[in-house]
């Protein structure tokens, strides 16, 4: 009976140690992420809506490309209609 108790206690101790190690690892990762956010000044960048401006630039560029395609397609369509 005492051998079973010892084995069970050993298993539980090992499990508890693994959980503590996991918690420490998660805490360190959280601290690293916080340091990165502070170093890159993401709080300020979000306040200035910098991300929205960058996304707006990307979408604006995409719209220009699409408008160019549209103009070329319309020009081709006009060329086909004239030739007929």
Buried (B, 14 or more C-beta within 10 A) or exposed (E): EEEEEEEEEEEEEEEEEEEEEEEEEEEEEEEEEEEEEEEEEEEEBEEEEEEEEEEEEEEEEEEEEEEEEEEEEEEEEEEEEEEE
